[in-house]
Amino acid sequence: VSAIVAERIVPAALELMDHNTVEVINAGRPGSFPEDADAVLLIEVDGDAGEIDSQARRIQQVLSAHHALDIQVAATAEERDQLWEARRAGYGALARSSASLSAMDVTVPRDRLVEMLGEVLRLSHEHQLKVFVTAHAGDGNMHPTVPFDPADADQVRRLHRLTEDITRACVALGGSISGEHGIGIEKLSGMSLQFSEEVLELMRSAKKAFDPADVLNPGKNIPAPVGKW
């Protein structure tokens, strides 16, 4: 991914799927992606015909140089649409397999994606919870998703520990605890991992300037000072 961007190519999409995600997609849509791949990178380029051909050739050269096991090119709009339909089917396939899903949202620098994925897989094994990973790889935004049973107290405890450890791993790799889902309540404790108390106090001051009565989403996004609430 970093090498593609280093070539000054900005694809319209760079979508990563790990083996578990590919497996669940293929279960509902057989043959959508290679069964034996540890991960699949779905790439789309846009522009006029000549530009697309040039970008596609250069991307294939980059992929070959980085030992891609298999490179497939959609020859028609129909083939392209089939690939995207398969990619979009991933979350629905997971939702059918489990009544409850925990979908995380962390972002790391592009050149740390491999390390982050490795950490997620290690933590998945450590906490004995199966994790399905998709990522908007172009901006390093990763979504580890975990099916779980909310009636199983031990499983819920392990899920919370897994979520916390993934968040810590993300920050340790120079990332952000949220790429697009926001902070809300669930990630309040993670804010202190990413920001110093001085920076958090600056955020509180800005909110107070616009919301002196604290009526706009109180208790969300910015954690209270230690000892308050």
C-alpha positions as CSV (number, residue, x, y, z in Angstrom):
1,V,0.0,0.0,0.0
2,S,2.8,2.4,0.9
3,A,4.7,1.6,-2.2
4,I,1.6,2.3,-4.4
5,V,1.2,5.7,-2.8
6,A,5.0,6.3,-3.1
7,E,4.5,6.0,-6.8
8,R,2.3,9.0,-6.7
9,I,-0.7,6.9,-7.6
10,V,-3.8,7.6,-5.6
11,P,-6.3,4.8,-6.2
12,A,-10.0,5.5,-5.7
13,A,-10.0,2.6,-3.2
14,L,-7.6,0.3,-1.4
15,E,-9.6,-2.1,0.6
16,L,-8.0,-4.8,2.7
17,M,-9.7,-8.1,3.9
18,D,-8.0,-10.6,6.1
19,H,-8.3,-14.4,5.7
20,N,-11.2,-14.7,8.2
21,T,-13.2,-12.1,6.3
22,V,-12.5,-13.7,2.9
23,E,-13.6,-17.0,4.3
24,V,-16.9,-15.7,5.5
25,I,-17.5,-13.9,2.2
26,N,-16.7,-17.0,0.2
27,A,-19.1,-19.1,2.3
28,G,-22.0,-17.0,1.0
29,R,-20.5,-16.1,-2.4
30,P,-18.3,-19.0,-3.4
31,G,-15.2,-18.1,-5.4
32,S,-15.4,-14.4,-4.8
33,F,-11.8,-14.2,-3.5
34,P,-8.8,-16.7,-3.3
35,E,-9.5,-19.2,-0.6
36,D,-5.8,-19.6,0.5
37,A,-5.0,-15.9,0.8
38,D,-3.9,-14.6,4.2
39,A,-5.2,-11.2,3.0
40,V,-6.7,-9.7,-0.1
41,L,-6.2,-6.1,-1.3
42,L,-9.0,-4.7,-3.5
43,I,-7.8,-1.8,-5.6
44,E,-9.8,0.6,-7.8
45,V,-8.4,3.3,-10.1
46,D,-10.3,5.9,-12.0
47,G,-9.7,8.4,-14.7
48,D,-9.8,8.3,-18.5
49,A,-9.0,5.0,-20.3
50,G,-5.3,5.8,-20.9
51,E,-4.8,6.9,-17.4
52,I,-6.5,3.9,-15.9
53,D,-4.4,1.5,-18.1
54,S,-1.2,3.3,-17.1
55,Q,-2.0,3.2,-13.3
56,A,-3.1,-0.4,-13.5
57,R,0.2,-1.5,-15.1
58,R,2.3,0.4,-12.5
59,I,0.2,-1.0,-9.7
60,Q,0.7,-4.5,-11.0
61,Q,4.5,-3.9,-11.1
62,V,4.4,-2.8,-7.5
63,L,2.4,-5.8,-6.4
64,S,4.7,-8.2,-8.2
65,A,7.7,-6.5,-6.6
66,H,6.1,-7.1,-3.2
67,H,5.5,-10.8,-4.0
68,A,1.7,-10.7,-4.4
69,L,0.6,-14.4,-4.7
70,D,-2.0,-13.6,-7.3
71,I,-3.1,-10.5,-9.3
72,Q,-6.5,-10.4,-10.9
73,V,-7.8,-7.6,-13.0
74,A,-11.5,-6.9,-13.7
75,A,-11.8,-6.8,-17.4
76,T,-15.4,-5.5,-17.5
77,A,-17.7,-3.3,-15.4
78,E,-19.6,-6.4,-14.5
79,E,-16.5,-8.1,-13.0
80,R,-15.7,-4.9,-11.1
81,D,-19.2,-4.7,-9.7
82,Q,-19.1,-8.4,-8.6
83,L,-15.9,-7.7,-6.7
84,W,-17.4,-4.8,-4.9
85,E,-20.6,-6.6,-4.2
86,A,-18.6,-9.4,-2.6
87,R,-16.6,-6.9,-0.5
88,R,-19.8,-5.2,0.7
89,A,-21.3,-8.6,1.6
90,G,-18.7,-9.1,4.4
91,Y,-20.5,-7.3,7.2
92,G,-23.9,-8.8,6.3
93,A,-22.3,-12.3,6.3
94,L,-20.9,-11.7,9.7
95,A,-24.2,-10.3,11.0
96,R,-26.0,-13.5,9.8
97,S,-23.5,-15.6,11.7
98,S,-23.9,-13.8,15.0
99,A,-26.6,-11.7,16.6
100,S,-24.1,-9.3,18.2
101,L,-20.9,-7.8,16.6
102,S,-18.3,-5.5,18.1
103,A,-16.9,-3.3,15.3
104,M,-13.8,-1.4,16.2
105,D,-12.2,1.5,14.4
106,V,-8.5,2.3,14.7
107,T,-6.1,4.0,12.3
108,V,-2.4,3.6,12.0
109,P,0.2,5.0,9.5
110,R,0.0,3.1,6.2
111,D,3.5,1.7,6.7
112,R,2.4,0.2,10.1
113,L,-0.6,-1.7,8.8
114,V,1.1,-5.0,8.7
115,E,2.4,-4.7,12.3
116,M,-1.1,-3.6,13.4
117,L,-2.7,-6.6,11.7
118,G,-0.2,-8.9,13.3
119,E,-1.0,-7.4,16.7
120,V,-4.7,-7.9,16.2
121,L,-4.2,-11.5,15.2
122,R,-1.9,-12.1,18.2
123,L,-4.5,-10.5,20.6
124,S,-7.3,-12.5,19.0
125,H,-5.4,-15.7,19.9
126,E,-4.5,-14.4,23.4
127,H,-8.1,-13.5,24.3
128,Q,-9.6,-16.5,22.4
129,L,-12.0,-14.5,20.3
130,K,-12.1,-14.7,16.5
131,V,-11.5,-11.4,14.8
132,F,-12.5,-10.4,11.3
133,V,-10.5,-7.5,9.9
134,T,-11.3,-5.1,7.0
135,A,-9.4,-1.9,6.4
136,H,-9.5,1.2,4.2
137,A,-5.8,0.6,3.7
138,G,-5.2,3.8,1.8
139,D,-5.5,5.8,5.0
140,G,-4.6,3.1,7.5
141,N,-8.2,2.8,8.9
142,M,-8.7,-0.7,10.2
143,H,-12.0,-2.3,11.4
144,P,-11.5,-5.4,13.6
145,T,-14.9,-6.9,14.1
146,V,-15.7,-9.6,16.7
147,P,-18.9,-11.7,16.9
148,F,-19.8,-12.3,20.5
149,D,-22.6,-13.5,22.8
150,P,-23.8,-10.7,25.2
151,A,-25.3,-13.3,27.5
152,D,-21.8,-14.8,28.1
153,A,-20.3,-12.7,30.8
154,D,-16.8,-14.2,30.4
155,Q,-16.9,-13.6,26.7
156,V,-17.9,-10.0,27.2
157,R,-15.1,-9.4,29.7
158,R,-12.6,-10.9,27.2
159,L,-14.1,-8.7,24.4
160,H,-13.5,-5.5,26.5
161,R,-9.9,-6.6,27.3
162,L,-9.3,-7.3,23.6
163,T,-10.8,-3.9,22.6
164,E,-8.6,-2.1,25.1
165,D,-5.5,-4.0,24.0
166,I,-6.1,-3.3,20.3
167,T,-6.5,0.4,21.2
168,R,-3.2,0.4,23.1
169,A,-1.5,-1.3,20.2
170,C,-2.8,1.3,17.8
171,V,-1.5,4.2,19.9
172,A,1.9,2.5,20.4
173,L,2.2,2.3,16.6
174,G,1.6,6.1,16.2
175,G,-2.1,5.7,15.3
176,S,-5.4,7.2,16.3
177,I,-8.0,5.5,18.4
178,S,-10.7,6.4,15.9
179,G,-10.6,6.9,12.1
180,E,-14.3,7.5,11.3
181,H,-16.6,6.1,14.0
182,G,-15.9,8.8,16.6
183,I,-15.3,8.5,20.4
184,G,-18.8,8.7,22.0
185,I,-18.7,6.9,25.4
186,E,-17.0,3.6,24.5
187,K,-13.6,5.1,23.8
188,L,-13.5,7.8,26.5
189,S,-10.8,5.9,28.4
190,G,-8.7,5.7,25.2
191,M,-8.5,9.4,24.9
192,S,-6.0,9.6,27.7
193,L,-3.8,7.1,25.9
194,Q,-3.6,9.3,22.8
195,F,-3.6,12.8,24.4
196,S,-2.0,14.4,27.4
197,E,-4.0,15.9,30.2
198,E,-3.0,19.3,29.0
199,V,-4.4,18.7,25.6
200,L,-7.6,17.2,27.0
201,E,-8.0,20.3,29.2
202,L,-7.7,22.4,26.1
203,M,-10.5,20.4,24.5
204,R,-12.7,20.8,27.6
205,S,-12.1,24.6,27.5
206,A,-13.1,24.8,23.9
207,K,-16.3,22.8,24.6
208,K,-17.1,25.0,27.6
209,A,-16.8,28.1,25.5
210,F,-19.5,26.9,23.1
211,D,-21.5,24.9,25.7
212,P,-21.2,26.6,29.1
213,A,-24.2,24.8,30.6
214,D,-22.8,21.4,29.4
215,V,-26.1,20.4,27.7
216,L,-24.6,19.2,24.4
217,N,-23.8,15.5,24.8
218,P,-22.5,15.7,28.3
219,G,-20.1,13.0,29.3
220,K,-19.2,12.0,25.7
221,N,-16.1,12.5,23.5
222,I,-13.9,14.2,26.1
223,P,-13.2,12.4,29.4
224,A,-13.7,14.3,32.6
225,P,-10.7,15.3,34.7
226,V,-9.5,12.6,37.0
227,G,-11.6,12.7,40.2
228,K,-14.7,14.2,38.4
229,W,-17.9,12.4,37.5
